[in-house]
Amino acid sequence: MTPDVLAAQLLTIVTPILEARRAGSSADLTVADVVLERPKNRDHGDWASNIAMKLAKSVGTNPRELATAIAEALQAVDGVATVEVAGPGFINVRLDAAAAGALAKTIVDQGTAFGTNQSRADEIINLEFVSANPTGPIHLGGTRWAAVGDSLARILSSQGANVTREYYFNDHGSQIDRFARSLVAAHLGEPAPEDGYGGGYIGDIARRVALAYHGDLAALSPEELQEAFRSQGVNFMFDEIKASLHNFGVDFDVYFHENDLHKSGAVDRAIARLTELGHMYESDGAMWLRTTDFGDDKDRVVIKSDGQPAYISGDLAYYLDKRERGFNRCIIMLGADHHGYVQRLMAMCAAFGDEPQVNLQVLIGQMVNLVRDGQPMRMSKRAGTVVTLEDLVEIVGVDAARYSLTRSSADSNLDVDLDVLQKRTNDNPVFYVQYAHARTHNVGVNAAQAGVDRSEFAPELLEHATESALLGALQEFPRVVAFAADSREPHRVARYLEELAGLYHRWYDNCRVTPLGDEPVTAVHRTHLEVSAAAPLHALLAFCDVAEPEGARSDRAALICALGAPAIARGRAKSVAPEAFAASAQAVGVREPWPAAVREVLDGLSSARVLRFVAASGAVFADSPELRAQLLADAVLRRQLVEVDASPWLLVRAEADRARLDPRLARLGVKLSEAIDPRSLRAPATVEGRAVEGRGVWLERGEGADDAPGDAPADPSSSVG
């Protein structure tokens, strides 16, 4: 029995009881008024309701007396084990095992749809986040918004909302001029301007601009030189920002350029609209917006007396542009230094005739501090003055970085302990939840090996206390996600994930899925398997964009884990027959019918080629120790490649994104070759006229790099599974 079903039953019971006491008292009562909560003390039951306390006054009765009447009727409902009245009128409900346990099968049957709905289908949301100025790498504040914003977008989408992720590209204004002057100074070997930008990245960008410029920089006037470095330097910097965000798992649907607002006449259109609405006036040669009419502490200058637009003019134009693009919900994520700006934005929204906090919502994020050895980490290796997104990723990886920034409320200051995030213990919340997910996967694998399937489900057998606690938490999943969407608080999902992981670990320690020794498989084992499969850990990890643990991702991952790395490391590629291949695949939970690519290879190739193909699927061949070391020195590549002892092989992780790999490899003068389809392994394959064997993805060195190996492996780019 789900909480929604129980709430509906309560409403059916409450309505006649109220009417008997006062006619018409239940007229406006809906199921939304029947609030159910999980008691903090599980001894109090599965669900608690204060409905009697809310309604007693309306019918002129005592809350406890009303609660007693409701409890007596509720006791007769199928699936309800006990009902108790507590305190001044709380109703505590305990479900019987069968009713509570039935939820497990419901979750499994619904799959990834569990917890999703279309309740926000009418919301067309523009979610603007990060929007860091293109004057330097993304600092920790922007990194926090990247993690939180992307998670919020996923949560809102799961509730039916149409979400567009947008980055406001601030390429207009004085900060861009200061950035350009800083680049010019670095190019000329001069100190950075007093109001300019420092850090090693400025020199890097300046050198890139100089190399990319077609012509003689020395022949340019100072104004021309600054414009050359401004236009190209901003583009290079923004390319780096986008690459950093992409490697962080965050991509945007729209990159909106501020400069376009001023070039397109959008500012003039916004002023015209506000003038038409009667909210603009002229004073002291300037144009003002009467924001005090809408709760602001003072009116705001839109066009200054010199005819130049004030800062708010861009905000007016940008908001109107969003509304004209069809967005009925505009959410903006800003840093703590913008807290004083919120009221004027709300006044702006109201001036356009919209509803603040509905059509426009502003979320404020607080500061992030990195702590190592108990001391704050202050300086970046590259940026010099701040710690950046790439610094954090290099230290702890993408998963730990994203999760640590998402699991706490964004409106509170956050200390991130780097030492904790690098541990493979339960102290590390990322490891803790990933380990729980790995357990759910391994339970399925071990169950299959022991002959336990889901052919029988007997929820009445789920009587252990840990089962009750786990099922109670599972019932809350849809509510948690819905509340996180409504409150704009992704951390609610992360903390629920940690709670669920803990409950799963305790259940795992007490309730067996596989029989011991020669014990026969029974309905209890099959039912426990259903419970394990019901834990939506994969869905929760997806909301935070935290990767599933190694070995729990796909048939391809399982096959590589079982066959690829060990075989290559031991040099045993030619010794594995198809039968052994099949046995190894089954041992990691991959069952027939085989994925098409595997079946095709099994049918057409020798045993040596079978294993070689499977092992090399998604692999790179580093032809020299230097290249290998260079690849593994890159933080992103190191997360996506798996070392195989001392061999030249590097396996690509199952979750690796080609779009992530390519730009990182390009920086190293390396590209992935896609010259050969794996199916061509049936016949002699050639690359540039040379016969080769299928040994993985050949890394070709780019122009100016060392020569590629003469024995180039083929590209099995079509994944197994």
WOLIN-V965037 format. One record per residue. N is the residue number from 1. RES is the residue in three letters. SS is DSSP state (H for helix, E for strand, - for the rest). Layout:
[[N & RES & SS] [N & RES & SS]]
This chain:
[[1 & MET & -] [2 & THR & -] [3 & PRO & H] [4 & ASP & H] [5 & VAL & H] [6 & LEU & H] [7 & ALA & H] [8 & ALA & H] [9 & GLN & H] [10 & LEU & H] [11 & LEU & H] [12 & THR & H] [13 & ILE & H] [14 & VAL & H] [15 & THR & H] [16 & PRO & H] [17 & ILE & H] [18 & LEU & H] [19 & GLU & H] [20 & ALA & H] [21 & ARG & H] [22 & ARG & -] [23 & ALA & -] [24 & GLY & -] [25 & SER & -] [26 & SER & -] [27 & ALA & -] [28 & ASP & -] [29 & LEU & -] [30 & THR & -] [31 & VAL & H] [32 & ALA & H] [33 & ASP & H] [34 & VAL & -] [35 & VAL & -] [36 & LEU & E] [37 & GLU & E] [38 & ARG & -] [39 & PRO & -] [40 & LYS & -] [41 & ASN & -] [42 & ARG & H] [43 & ASP & H] [44 & HIS & H] [45 & GLY & -] [46 & ASP & -] [47 & TRP & E] [48 & ALA & E] [49 & SER & E] [50 & ASN & -] [51 & ILE & H] [52 & ALA & H] [53 & MET & H] [54 & LYS & H] [55 & LEU & H] [56 & ALA & -] [57 & LYS & H] [58 & SER & H] [59 & VAL & H] [60 & GLY & -] [61 & THR & -] [62 & ASN & -] [63 & PRO & H] [64 & ARG & H] [65 & GLU & H] [66 & LEU & H] [67 & ALA & H] [68 & THR & H] [69 & ALA & H] [70 & ILE & H] [71 & ALA & H] [72 & GLU & H] [73 & ALA & H] [74 & LEU & H] [75 & GLN & -] [76 & ALA & -] [77 & VAL & -] [78 & ASP & -] [79 & GLY & -] [80 & VAL & E] [81 & ALA & E] [82 & THR & E] [83 & VAL & E] [84 & GLU & E] [85 & VAL & E] [86 & ALA & E] [87 & GLY & -] [88 & PRO & -] [89 & GLY & -] [90 & PHE & E] [91 & ILE & E] [92 & ASN & E] [93 & VAL & E] [94 & ARG & E] [95 & LEU & E] [96 & ASP & -] [97 & ALA & H] [98 & ALA & H] [99 & ALA & H] [100 & ALA & H] [101 & GLY & H] [102 & ALA & H] [103 & LEU & H] [104 & ALA & H] [105 & LYS & H] [106 & THR & H] [107 & ILE & H] [108 & VAL & H] [109 & ASP & H] [110 & GLN & H] [111 & GLY & H] [112 & THR & H] [113 & ALA & H] [114 & PHE & -] [115 & GLY & -] [116 & THR & -] [117 & ASN & -] [118 & GLN & -] [119 & SER & -] [120 & ARG & -] [121 & ALA & -] [122 & ASP & -] [123 & GLU & -] [124 & ILE & E] [125 & ILE & E] [126 & ASN & E] [127 & LEU & E] [128 & GLU & E] [129 & PHE & -] [130 & VAL & -] [131 & SER & -] [132 & ALA & -] [133 & ASN & -] [134 & PRO & -] [135 & THR & -] [136 & GLY & -] [137 & PRO & -] [138 & ILE & -] [139 & HIS & E] [140 & LEU & H] [141 & GLY & H] [142 & GLY & H] [143 & THR & H] [144 & ARG & H] [145 & TRP & H] [146 & ALA & H] [147 & ALA & H] [148 & VAL & H] [149 & GLY & H] [150 & ASP & H] [151 & SER & H] [152 & LEU & H] [153 & ALA & H] [154 & ARG & H] [155 & ILE & H] [156 & LEU & H] [157 & SER & H] [158 & SER & H] [159 & GLN & -] [160 & GLY & -] [161 & ALA & -] [162 & ASN & E] [163 & VAL & E] [164 & THR & E] [165 & ARG & E] [166 & GLU & E] [167 & TYR & E] [168 & TYR & E] [169 & PHE & E] [170 & ASN & -] [171 & ASP & -] [172 & HIS & -] [173 & GLY & -] [174 & SER & H] [175 & GLN & H] [176 & ILE & H] [177 & ASP & H] [178 & ARG & H] [179 & PHE & H] [180 & ALA & H] [181 & ARG & H] [182 & SER & H] [183 & LEU & H] [184 & VAL & H] [185 & ALA & H] [186 & ALA & H] [187 & HIS & H] [188 & LEU & H] [189 & GLY & -] [190 & GLU & -] [191 & PRO & -] [192 & ALA & -] [193 & PRO & -] [194 & GLU & -] [195 & ASP & -] [196 & GLY & -] [197 & TYR & -] [198 & GLY & -] [199 & GLY & -] [200 & GLY & H] [201 & TYR & H] [202 & ILE & H] [203 & GLY & H] [204 & ASP & H] [205 & ILE & H] [206 & ALA & H] [207 & ARG & H] [208 & ARG & H] [209 & VAL & H] [210 & ALA & H] [211 & LEU & H] [212 & ALA & H] [213 & TYR & -] [214 & HIS & -] [215 & GLY & -] [216 & ASP & -] [217 & LEU & H] [218 & ALA & H] [219 & ALA & H] [220 & LEU & -] [221 & SER & -] [222 & PRO & H] [223 & GLU & H] [224 & GLU & H] [225 & LEU & H] [226 & GLN & H] [227 & GLU & H] [228 & ALA & H] [229 & PHE & H] [230 & ARG & H] [231 & SER & H] [232 & GLN & H] [233 & GLY & H] [234 & VAL & H] [235 & ASN & H] [236 & PHE & H] [237 & MET & H] [238 & PHE & H] [239 & ASP & H] [240 & GLU & H] [241 & ILE & H] [242 & LYS & H] [243 & ALA & H] [244 & SER & H] [245 & LEU & H] [246 & HIS & H] [247 & ASN & H] [248 & PHE & -] [249 & GLY & -] [250 & VAL & -] [251 & ASP & -] [252 & PHE & -] [253 & ASP & -] [254 & VAL & E] [255 & TYR & E] [256 & PHE & E] [257 & HIS & E] [258 & GLU & H] [259 & ASN & H] [260 & ASP & H] [261 & LEU & H] [262 & HIS & H] [263 & LYS & H] [264 & SER & -] [265 & GLY & -] [266 & ALA & H] [267 & VAL & H] [268 & ASP & H] [269 & ARG & H] [270 & ALA & H] [271 & ILE & H] [272 & ALA & H] [273 & ARG & H] [274 & LEU & H] [275 & THR & H] [276 & GLU & H] [277 & LEU & -] [278 & GLY & -] [279 & HIS & -] [280 & MET & E] [281 & TYR & E] [282 & GLU & E] [283 & SER & E] [284 & ASP & -] [285 & GLY & -] [286 & ALA & E] [287 & MET & E] [288 & TRP & E] [289 & LEU & E] [290 & ARG & -] [291 & THR & H] [292 & THR & H] [293 & ASP & H] [294 & PHE & H] [295 & GLY & -] [296 & ASP & -] [297 & ASP & -] [298 & LYS & -] [299 & ASP & -] [300 & ARG & E] [301 & VAL & E] [302 & VAL & E] [303 & ILE & E] [304 & LYS & -] [305 & SER & -] [306 & ASP & -] [307 & GLY & -] [308 & GLN & -] [309 & PRO & E] [310 & ALA & -] [311 & TYR & H] [312 & ILE & H] [313 & SER & H] [314 & GLY & H] [315 & ASP & H] [316 & LEU & H] [317 & ALA & H] [318 & TYR & H] [319 & TYR & H] [320 & LEU & H] [321 & ASP & H] [322 & LYS & H] [323 & ARG & H] [324 & GLU & H] [325 & ARG & -] [326 & GLY & -] [327 & PHE & -] [328 & ASN & -] [329 & ARG & E] [330 & CYS & E] [331 & ILE & E] [332 & ILE & E] [333 & MET & E] [334 & LEU & E] [335 & GLY & E] [336 & ALA & H] [337 & ASP & H] [338 & HIS & H] [339 & HIS & H] [340 & GLY & H] [341 & TYR & H] [342 & VAL & H] [343 & GLN & H] [344 & ARG & H] [345 & LEU & H] [346 & MET & H] [347 & ALA & H] [348 & MET & H] [349 & CYS & H] [350 & ALA & H] [351 & ALA & H] [352 & PHE & -] [353 & GLY & -] [354 & ASP & -] [355 & GLU & -] [356 & PRO & E] [357 & GLN & -] [358 & VAL & -] [359 & ASN & -] [360 & LEU & E] [361 & GLN & E] [362 & VAL & E] [363 & LEU & E] [364 & ILE & E] [365 & GLY & E] [366 & GLN & -] [367 & MET & -] [368 & VAL & E] [369 & ASN & E] [370 & LEU & E] [371 & VAL & E] [372 & ARG & E] [373 & ASP & -] [374 & GLY & -] [375 & GLN & E] [376 & PRO & E] [377 & MET & E] [378 & ARG & -] [379 & MET & -] [380 & SER & -] [381 & LYS & -] [382 & ARG & -] [383 & ALA & -] [384 & GLY & -] [385 & THR & -] [386 & VAL & -] [387 & VAL & -] [388 & THR & E] [389 & LEU & H] [390 & GLU & H] [391 & ASP & H] [392 & LEU & H] [393 & VAL & H] [394 & GLU & H] [395 & ILE & H] [396 & VAL & H] [397 & GLY & -] [398 & VAL & H] [399 & ASP & H] [400 & ALA & H] [401 & ALA & H] [402 & ARG & H] [403 & TYR & H] [404 & SER & H] [405 & LEU & H] [406 & THR & H] [407 & ARG & -] [408 & SER & -] [409 & SER & -] [410 & ALA & -] [411 & ASP & -] [412 & SER & -] [413 & ASN & -] [414 & LEU & E] [415 & ASP & E] [416 & VAL & E] [417 & ASP & E] [418 & LEU & H] [419 & ASP & H] [420 & VAL & H] [421 & LEU & H] [422 & GLN & -] [423 & LYS & -] [424 & ARG & -] [425 & THR & -] [426 & ASN & -] [427 & ASP & -] [428 & ASN & -] [429 & PRO & H] [430 & VAL & H] [431 & PHE & H] [432 & TYR & H] [433 & VAL & H] [434 & GLN & H] [435 & TYR & H] [436 & ALA & H] [437 & HIS & H] [438 & ALA & H] [439 & ARG & H] [440 & THR & H] [441 & HIS & H] [442 & ASN & H] [443 & VAL & H] [444 & GLY & H] [445 & VAL & H] [446 & ASN & H] [447 & ALA & H] [448 & ALA & H] [449 & GLN & H] [450 & ALA & -] [451 & GLY & -] [452 & VAL & -] [453 & ASP & -] [454 & ARG & -] [455 & SER & -] [456 & GLU & -] [457 & PHE & -] [458 & ALA & -] [459 & PRO & H] [460 & GLU & H] [461 & LEU & H] [462 & LEU & -] [463 & GLU & -] [464 & HIS & -] [465 & ALA & H] [466 & THR & H] [467 & GLU & H] [468 & SER & H] [469 & ALA & H] [470 & LEU & H] [471 & LEU & H] [472 & GLY & H] [473 & ALA & H] [474 & LEU & H] [475 & GLN & H] [476 & GLU & H] [477 & PHE & H] [478 & PRO & H] [479 & ARG & H] [480 & VAL & H] [481 & VAL & H] [482 & ALA & H] [483 & PHE & H] [484 & ALA & H] [485 & ALA & H] [486 & ASP & H] [487 & SER & H] [488 & ARG & -] [489 & GLU & -] [490 & PRO & -] [491 & HIS & H] [492 & ARG & H] [493 & VAL & H] [494 & ALA & H] [495 & ARG & H] [496 & TYR & H] [497 & LEU & H] [498 & GLU & H] [499 & GLU & H] [500 & LEU & H] [501 & ALA & H] [502 & GLY & H] [503 & LEU & H] [504 & TYR & H] [505 & HIS & H] [506 & ARG & H] [507 & TRP & H] [508 & TYR & H] [509 & ASP & H] [510 & ASN & H] [511 & CYS & -] [512 & ARG & -] [513 & VAL & -] [514 & THR & -] [515 & PRO & -] [516 & LEU & -] [517 & GLY & -] [518 & ASP & -] [519 & GLU & -] [520 & PRO & -] [521 & VAL & -] [522 & THR & -] [523 & ALA & H] [524 & VAL & H] [525 & HIS & H] [526 & ARG & H] [527 & THR & H] [528 & HIS & H] [529 & LEU & H] [530 & GLU & H] [531 & VAL & H] [532 & SER & H] [533 & ALA & H] [534 & ALA & H] [535 & ALA & -] [536 & PRO & -] [537 & LEU & H] [538 & HIS & H] [539 & ALA & H] [540 & LEU & H] [541 & LEU & H] [542 & ALA & H] [543 & PHE & H] [544 & CYS & H] [545 & ASP & -] [546 & VAL & -] [547 & ALA & -] [548 & GLU & -] [549 & PRO & -] [550 & GLU & -] [551 & GLY & -] [552 & ALA & -] [553 & ARG & -] [554 & SER & -] [555 & ASP & H] [556 & ARG & H] [557 & ALA & H] [558 & ALA & H] [559 & LEU & H] [560 & ILE & H] [561 & CYS & H] [562 & ALA & H] [563 & LEU & H] [564 & GLY & H] [565 & ALA & H] [566 & PRO & H] [567 & ALA & H] [568 & ILE & H] [569 & ALA & H] [570 & ARG & H] [571 & GLY & -] [572 & ARG & -] [573 & ALA & H] [574 & LYS & H] [575 & SER & H] [576 & VAL & -] [577 & ALA & -] [578 & PRO & H] [579 & GLU & H] [580 & ALA & H] [581 & PHE & H] [582 & ALA & H] [583 & ALA & H] [584 & SER & H] [585 & ALA & H] [586 & GLN & H] [587 & ALA & H] [588 & VAL & -] [589 & GLY & -] [590 & VAL & -] [591 & ARG & -] [592 & GLU & -] [593 & PRO & -] [594 & TRP & -] [595 & PRO & -] [596 & ALA & H] [597 & ALA & H] [598 & VAL & H] [599 & ARG & H] [600 & GLU & H] [601 & VAL & H] [602 & LEU & H] [603 & ASP & H] [604 & GLY & H] [605 & LEU & -] [606 & SER & -] [607 & SER & H] [608 & ALA & H] [609 & ARG & H] [610 & VAL & H] [611 & LEU & H] [612 & ARG & H] [613 & PHE & H] [614 & VAL & H] [615 & ALA & H] [616 & ALA & H] [617 & SER & -] [618 & GLY & -] [619 & ALA & E] [620 & VAL & E] [621 & PHE & E] [622 & ALA & -] [623 & ASP & -] [624 & SER & -] [625 & PRO & H] [626 & GLU & H] [627 & LEU & H] [628 & ARG & H] [629 & ALA & H] [630 & GLN & H] [631 & LEU & H] [632 & LEU & H] [633 & ALA & H] [634 & ASP & -] [635 & ALA & H] [636 & VAL & H] [637 & LEU & H] [638 & ARG & H] [639 & ARG & H] [640 & GLN & H] [641 & LEU & E] [642 & VAL & E] [643 & GLU & E] [644 & VAL & -] [645 & ASP & -] [646 & ALA & -] [647 & SER & -] [648 & PRO & -] [649 & TRP & E] [650 & LEU & E] [651 & LEU & E] [652 & VAL & E] [653 & ARG & -] [654 & ALA & -] [655 & GLU & -] [656 & ALA & -] [657 & ASP & -] [658 & ARG & H] [659 & ALA & H] [660 & ARG & H] [661 & LEU & H] [662 & ASP & H] [663 & PRO & H] [664 & ARG & H] [665 & LEU & H] [666 & ALA & H] [667 & ARG & H] [668 & LEU & -] [669 & GLY & -] [670 & VAL & E] [671 & LYS & E] [672 & LEU & E] [673 & SER & -] [674 & GLU & -] [675 & ALA & -] [676 & ILE & -] [677 & ASP & -] [678 & PRO & H] [679 & ARG & H] [680 & SER & H] [681 & LEU & H] [682 & ARG & H] [683 & ALA & -] [684 & PRO & -] [685 & ALA & E] [686 & THR & E] [687 & VAL & E] [688 & GLU & -] [689 & GLY & -] [690 & ARG & E] [691 & ALA & E] [692 & VAL & E] [693 & GLU & -] [694 & GLY & -] [695 & ARG & -] [696 & GLY & -] [697 & VAL & E] [698 & TRP & E] [699 & LEU & E] [700 & GLU & E] [701 & ARG & E] [702 & GLY & -] [703 & GLU & -] [704 & GLY & -] [705 & ALA & -] [706 & ASP & -] [707 & ASP & -] [708 & ALA & -] [709 & PRO & -] [710 & GLY & -] [711 & ASP & -] [712 & ALA & -] [713 & PRO & -] [714 & ALA & -] [715 & ASP & -] [716 & PRO & -] [717 & SER & -] [718 & SER & -] [719 & SER & -] [720 & VAL & -] [721 & GLY & -]]
